Amino acid sequence: MSGAPAAPATPGASGTGVAAATPGALARAEASFVAAWPAALAALSPYTRLLPPVYCHTVADEKREGLTGSFAMIRLRDERIVVSLRQVVELGLEPHARAILAHEVGHYVHAPGTLREHVRLHDRIRRTLPPAQASLAGLVANLYTDLLLNDRLVRSAGVDLAAVYRVLRRDPAGPLWTVYLRMYERLWRLPGSSLVARPSPEVDADAELGARIVRLFRERFLDGAASFAKLLEPYLEKMAPDTPAVPQWLDTAGTPVGDTIPDGLTDDDFDPAAVEHPAVDARIAGDLEDDASAADEGDGDARAEGPTRPAVRGDGRPDRRSVRRSPQQYLDLLASVGVTRKPKELLARYYRELAMPHVIPFPAMRVERAGEPLPEGLDAWEAGSPLERIDWLETLLKSPIVVPGVTTVERSYGVTEGGEPERRPPDLYVGIDCSGSMGNPAHQLTYPVVAGVVLTLSALRAGARVMACLSGEWHGQGSHTETAGFVRDEAAILAVLVDYLGTGCSFGLPRLAETFVRAPRARGRPAHVLVVSDSDLFGEIEGTVGGWDTARLAVERAGGGATAVLRLASSDHYRAHIDQLAACGFEVHLVASEPELVAFARAFARRTFHFEEAGA
């Protein structure tokens, strides 16, 4: 269980001392854990399925598996349990193999259960603690989830977790470890001083509050996380900087998420300002003073055990008002839990998640399909295309070393005339004005990017190729970034869409000229041109020599139609320009605000390209 600074192995309360981790002792310990694994796996559910634990015999093994500061952990990124047999032997924990393994399995089954819930839990605690203590959110989350799952294991599976804590006991204990172990004594009605020396009345009262939080929120533990953090805040302040606050059994606190990006984190349903200290929260404190006599013997337990009722809306459902996280808040959250992806990849996931509810099957045009396909030549297979299209025989004949997107090929097929209609989506060109007027998508929610992702994902889903271009130019001056032509690589397309230029005034006409007029790429099917800009697009075209002719030629040579989406509050002042743009082949759509772009993107795909809904 990793993440906290590890203390040197110390004798347990039983006085057994430190055992030597000899090869024989390590072998016996591994045999004990292997034998205990089936029972531990089924402790919370007979349907639990996990790979067997990874057993480390040496410090080098622990380092390789990422096990630091603990004798056991669960790696949330791949759901593997790792156990240091060396430390188990030295600490005298071999007899408690089932309890240790069941505890690790409990993190998978109960708390936090999933990687997404782990991140949400960490976020609530991090935002509740003062800024100076935010780095301790992982420690607090680990203590909280340990309490939740240990209490469940003791009560529902009869696992003796108290025995493990007796072995790990060290006196005198620090304030944090004292109040934490006293919570277990209260939860399990253990006699005073069973796990830790009898604390002061103030600490005992806090332990009672902690036990109540565990009982109240055991089935919806996220709701109690902030209260638990508030309770521990003064104890975190008392932590000595160079002294471990707790023994080395923290199994999720320092476990990095790695390169996995959990879904469902763009919405935020938590307000730290609404969190009260448990001592003044009527749901938790109740008649705490009346329980003082029972607290001395560890009996304060279940008066707060009944379910709490969250506020409800008019329709009777719980009131869970959520707000959208900004891109920067999203990046900060994932950085705080150790996600190792690059910021641009995280931004792509953020905007992709916002776009997915609006994605639908994209454009389809009726063409005449051949009665039988005719095998012809070979085409390069690109990243993003379905794997089943690869012609493995021809790929290996081309090169025995397979490099996806370089040596991989797929068979192309010709068609003969026939009378049965089929769907064939046109390629899609998405050009977005990325001038200084557009916000940086890494700092604020940028709706043109969301709309672009909606259209991009829809096109890819239908089998089309997409070319994405961001442009901030003015009469040839400025900058742009674009994909390498029309591709099916989703990652490459999204990387362009979430980029930021902040230059120029408009989407540059040279982008259309380069792609469709001056050096049009040979394509087997037409492309639809979609440009998102504002009134500056008119000045860009008029200020370019032959600008209107260039725009008209671009639309003609693209061959799949064109759409211009312009952010204009009113069309009255620009009626002549709109008419000129329409004469070039563009269908012009006006939106009054950026949020309307997302609704446009969805409606555009449904109205123009989705066959069933178009009634074709």
N, C-alpha and C positions, 0 to 999 in steps of 0.2 A: 504494500500500500504506500504509494509514493507521494512526494511533494513536500513534506515537511522535513526540516533538517533532522538528521538521524542522530540519536544519542548513542554513545557507546553501549554495548550490551551490558545490562546490569542484572544482578540477581533478582529473581522474582520474590514474592512474599513468602514462598515456600522455602526459600533458602537453598535452592538447588545449585545456585552458582552457574558459571558459564561452562558449558560442555565443549569439548573439542570436536570440531567438524572433521572427523577422520573419515576415510573412504567407507569403512564399515558403518559408521553412524549415519552417513549420508544415504547409503543404500537402504538401511532400515527405515529412515525417515521417508524416503521415496516410496517404499513398499506400503507404509502406513497411509500415505496420501492417495496412492493409486487405489488401495482397497476402500478408502473412504469416499472416493469420487462419486460412485453411483448414488449413494445415500444423500450426499450433499447436493447433487444435481436435482434430486427429486424432493428436496426439503420444502420448497414453496409450491412446486407444481410437478406432477408426474409427467408433464408434457414438455418440460424444459429440454432444449437441445443446444448444447455447446460443445465445442471441440475440447478434448482433454487439456488440462493445464500444461504450461511449459515449466519444467523444473530446472532451476539453476543450481549448480554445484559450487561454482567459484564466483569471485568478484567479476572476473572477465565475462562470465555468462550473464550476470546481472546487468553489466554495462551494455552488453550487446542487445539485451531485451528491453532496455530502458527502465530497469527497476532501480530506483535510487531513493534512499531515505526510508525504506520500508522493507518488510519481509514478504509482502504479497501485494498484488494489485490486480485490477482488471483494466486492460487497455481498451478504452471505449472506442477507439477508431477501428479496431478489428475484432473486438469482443473476445480477446484471449486473456485468460487468467495466467499470471506468472507468479511463481512461488520460489523464494530463495531458501532452499533446503539448508544451506550453510547457516543462515540466520535462525532458521527454525530450530536447528540442533543447538546452536549457541544459546538461544533464549529458553530452551527447554519446552518448546511448544509442540513437540511431536505427538503427545497424547491427544492433542486438540485438532487433529487434521480435519475431521468432519466439520467442526465449528468454523474453522478458518475458510475452508472451501465453500461452505454454505453461505458464509458472509459475502464472499466474492460473487457467487452466483446470484445473491440477493440484489446486488447492484444492477445486474442484467435484467432480473425479473421485476423488481419493485421500485427501487429508488437509486439512481434516476430513471432506470429502465431503458431509455433511448438516448441517443446522442443529442437529439433536439431538446429533450427535457433537461439534459445536463447543461446545455448552453443557456436555456431560459432560466434555470435555477441560478446558475452563476451570475447571470445578468441582474436578476432581482437583488441578490445579495450585494453585488458590487455597487449597485446604484443606491442601496440603502445605507451602506457603511460610509463614514466620512471619507473624503478623498485621501487622507493620510493612511487609511486602512484598506483602501480598495484592493491593494495587492494581496490581501489576506482573504479575499472572497473564496478562493479555492479551498482554503483551510476550513472556513466556516461551512461551506457547502458539504464538504466531506464529513465533518462532525455531525451535521444535521441528517444527512442521508444514512450515516451509520446508525444513529439513534433510531431512525424509522425502521430500517430493515432488521436491526438486531432485536428490537422489541417484537417485531412480527415473527422472527425466527424462534424466539423464546416462547412466545405465547401459542403459536400455531404449529410449530414443529418440534418443540421440546429441545431445542439446541442449547447447550450450556455455554452461552457466551460469557457469563460472569466468570467462569473458570479461566478464560483467556485473559481477561482484564486483571485477575488476581496474579497471574504469572507476570504480566507487564507492570504490575504495581511498583511504584517507587516512592519512598517517603524521604523528605517532605515533597509533596507535589506542588506545582505552580498553581496560581489561582484559576487559570483556564481549565486545566486538567481536573482540578478539585471539583469545580461546579459541574463539569461534564460527567464525571463518574458518579457524583451525587444524583444526577438526573437518572442514571441507571438504577441506583438504589431505590429511588422513588417509584420508577416505572415497574420494577420487579418486586417491590415490597421487601427488600433485603434489610436485615438489621443494620443499624448505623455502624459505620466504620468497616463494612464488609469489603468495600473496594477502595476506600480512601479515608483518611483521618477525618473525624467529625469536623465539619466546617462551622463558620460563624453563622448566627441566625440570618444575617443578610444574604450570605451565599446560599444558605439552605432555602430561603424564600425564592431566590432566583432559580434554583434547581427545581423547585416545585412548578414554577412557571414554565420552565423548559419541558418538564414532563407533560404538562398539560398541552403545550403546543404540539408535541408528538402525538398525543392521543386525539386531539381535536382535528388535526390536519393529516392524519395518517393515510387517508384515501385520496386526498387532494393536496399533496404536500407542497406544491408551489405556492398555495395561498398562505402557508405559514412560514415560508422561508424568510421573508422580510422581518417578521416579528422575532424569529430566532436570531437574526443578525442584530437587531436592536438590543436584544437581551445580552448578547455576548460582547457588545461594543466596549463597555468599561473593562472587561477582562482582556481584551486585545490590547488595550492601552497599557496594561501592566506587564505585558510580555517583555522579558529581557531580550535585548537584541542578539546576544550571543548564546542564549540558552534555549534548547528545544522546549516548546510549550507543551508538547505531548509526546508520548513514546512513538516508536516507529510503526504505527499501524494506521496510515493514511493512504488509502488505495485509489483515490480518484483526484485528490487535490492538485497534484502536479502532473497528472496524465494529460499530455497534449492531445488535441484533437487531430493533429496531423494535417493531411491534405484533403480531408473529407469536409464538405460544406453542407451542413444540415439545411433542409428545407423548412419553410414555415416561420422564418425569423424576420420577415419584412414588416410585420405588424407588431405593435407593442401594446399590450393590455395591462401594463403595470404603471402605477403612479406612486413613486416613493414618498411624495408629500402627504399621501393619505395614510401612511403607516404610523400607528401609535405604538408606544412602548407597551409590552405585554402587561405591565403592572397597572396600566390605566385602560386597557382594552377589556371591556366588559365580557366579551366572548371568552377570554382566557383567564382573567383574574378571578371573576366570580366572587365567591365568599371565601377568598384565600385566607383571611384572618381566622375564620372559624376552623380551618384545617391545621392550625399551628400545632396542636397537641399530637395529631396523627403524623405530622411531618417528622417528628423526632424519631419515630420508629420506621420511617419509610413507607407509611401507609397512604399518604396523600395521593390519590390516583384518579378516581373516575367521576368526580362531580362535574368536571368539564369535559366528560367523554362524549356527551351527546353531540349530534351534528349541528353545525352552525348554518344559518340561513343567509346567503348573500342577498343583497338588494335585488329587487325584481323590477322589470319594466312593465309597461301596461299590458303586454301580451302574456305576462306570467313567466317569462324566461329570465334567467339571471342577467343582471346588468353588467356586461363585460365590455365596457366602452374601450375600443382600441383605436390607436392612432398609427399612422404610417411612420415607420422609422425613416429618418433621412439617410441618404447613402453614407454620410460620414458616421452616423451613429451605428449603422450596420457594419461598417469597416472596423470601428472601434470595438464593437462587441466581439466580432470574430477574432480580432487580434488579442483580446483579453483572454480567450480560451485556447490560444496557441494554434490557430489555423495557419498553416504554412504556405498557403497559396499567395500568388502575387495580387496586389490590389486590383489590377485590371481584371483578373479572373473573378475576383469576388464581386466587382461591379457588374460584370456580365451575368453572374448568377442572380444578383439583386434585381436587375432589370428583366431578366428572363422570368423570374418568379412573378413579377408584377404583370408581365405580358401574358402568361399562360392561360389565365381565365378567359382571355379574349381570342385565343388562337382557334381558328377553324380550318377545315380543309380548304385549300386555296384554289385559284383559277383553274378552270377547265374549259377548253374550247372543243367543240365537236369537229372531228375530222373523220375521213373514211379510213377504216382499219382493214388491213389485208386479211384474207382468209387464212393464210398460213405465214408464220414468220420465216424469213430467209436468213440463215447465218451468213455474215459477211466478214469484215475484218476485225481487228482488235483495237480497242481504245484503252487509254490509260485509266486505271481505277484510282479515284481520288479519295482521300480521307473524307469521311462523312457519307460516302455512298454505302448502300447495304453490303454486308460482307458476302452474302450469297451470290452477288454478281461477279465475284472474282473467278476467273478461269485459272484454277490452280495449275493445271498441266502446262498451259502456255506461260504462266508466270515462272514456273520452275525451269522450263526450257529456256526462258530468257536469261535467267540468272539463278543459280542455286542458293544465293543469299537473298532472302525476301526483305525488301525495304518498302513498307507501305507507302503508297503514293508516288514511288519512284520506279520500282520494278514490277509492281502489280498491274495486271491488265484484265480487262473484261471483254467478253465477246459482244460485238455489235450485230444487230439484226436489221435487215431490210424489210420492207413491206411491199405487198402487191395490192392492187386495187380491190376493194371490197365494198359491201354495202352496209356493214354494221358500224354504227358510230361508236367512238371511244373518247375518252377524256385525255387531253394533252395540255398540261399547264404551260403557259408561257414563262420564260425567264422573267426575273424582276430586277429592275434597277431602282435602288432607293438612294436618292440624293438629298441630304439634309443640310440646311443652312446652319453652319457652326461659326457664325460671326460673333462679334463681341456681345451681341444682344442675347445670345443663348447662354444659360447658366452652365457652370461646370457640373457635369453629371456625377462627379465624385463628391461634390459638396452639397448639392441640392437636387431634389427630385426633378428630372428634366423630361417633360412629357413627349417632346419629339423623339427622344430615344426609346421610350416605351412604345410609342406608335410604330417606330421602325422595327423594333423587335417583334411586335405582333405580326406585322406583314412578313418579316423575314422567316419566322418560324412556320407561319402558314404556308409560305411558298415551299420551304424545304420539306414540310410534311407531305405536300402534294407531289414531290419529285422534281420541282423546278430548281434551277440554279439562280443564285442571287449575287448581284454586285452591289456592294454598299460603298457610299462615298460621303465623307464629311468635307465641306468646303466653306472657307471663309475668305472670299476674294472680292476684288473690286477692279474691274477692267484689267484682268490679268495679274494683278498684284495681290499677294496674300499667300495662303497655304492651303493644302488639302491633304487628306489621307484616304486611301481606298483599298479595297481588296484587289488581288491580282486577277482582274477580270471576273467572269461569272463562275462561282464556285459553289460547292455543297458543304464546305467546311464551316459548320456552325460556330466553332470557337473563333475562327479567323474573322467571320462576319461580325460577331458580337464585339470582338476586340476593336474593330473599327468604329462601331456605333457608340461605344462608351468612351471613346477618346474625346479630347477637347483641344480646340485650336484657339478660339477667341480672337481671330484676326478678321480683317476685311469687313464688309458690310452685307454680303449676300452670298447665296449659292452661286458659284462661278459658272458662267456659260461655257468657258473652255473645257469644263469637265464633260459636258455633253458632246462638245465638238470632238474631243480626243477619243471618246468611246464609240461614237456612232457616225461621225462625219469624216474626220481626217483619216483615221485608220480603223474602220469598222472591223470588228472581229468576225471571223467566219463562224456562224452558229447554225445549227440545224433547225432552230425554231425561233419564233419572234420573242422580243422582250417588251415588257410594259415598263414605261418610264414614269416614276413617281418622284416628284420634287416637292420638298417641304421648305418653304421660305416665307417672306413677307413682302411688303411693298417695294423693298429694295431690289427685288428681282426685276421689276420693270426698268429701273434705272440701269441695272447691270446689262440688260439686253439692249436698251436704247443707246447706251454709251459704248457699245462694241460695234465696230464696223461690220455691217451685214448681220447684225445680231438677230433680227427677226427671221431672216432667211436661214441662219444657222439653226435656230430653234426648230423651224419647220422641217429642215432636212434631218435633224436628229430624230424627230418623231417618226418621220417616214421610214427611215432606215432601221429604226428599232423594230417596227412592224407589228407591235402588240398594243398600240395605243399609248396614251400619256395622260397623266393627271398632275395638276398643280394644286397643292394645298397651301393656301396663303392665310397668314394670320392678319386679318383685317377686320376692324370693328364695323366698317361700312364699305359698301361697294360704290357709292355714289361718286366719290371723287376719282375713282380709278376705273370707271366704266369703260372708257376708250381703251385703256391698256388691257383690261380683262377681255374685251372683244378681240383685240389683236392676238392675245395669247390663245384664245379659243380658235382663231383662224389658223394658227400654227398646228392645230391638232390636239391641244391640251383641253381636257375637261377640267374646269376650274371650280374648286370648292373653297369656300371661305369659312374660317373659324374665328370666333371672337376672342378665344383664350386658348392657352396651351392645353389645359385639361381636355378640351373638346377634341384634340387630336386623337386621343385614344378611342373615343367613341367613333370618330370618323374612320379610323383604321379598321375597326371591327365591322362597321356598316359597309365600308367600301368593299371589303372582301366578300361579304354576304351578297350585296346587291349586284356587284359587277361580275364576280367570278364563280360563286357557288351555284352550281347548276340546278340542284333540286329547288332551292329557294328562289332562283330566278325564273323557274317555271319552264326551263328549256327542255 
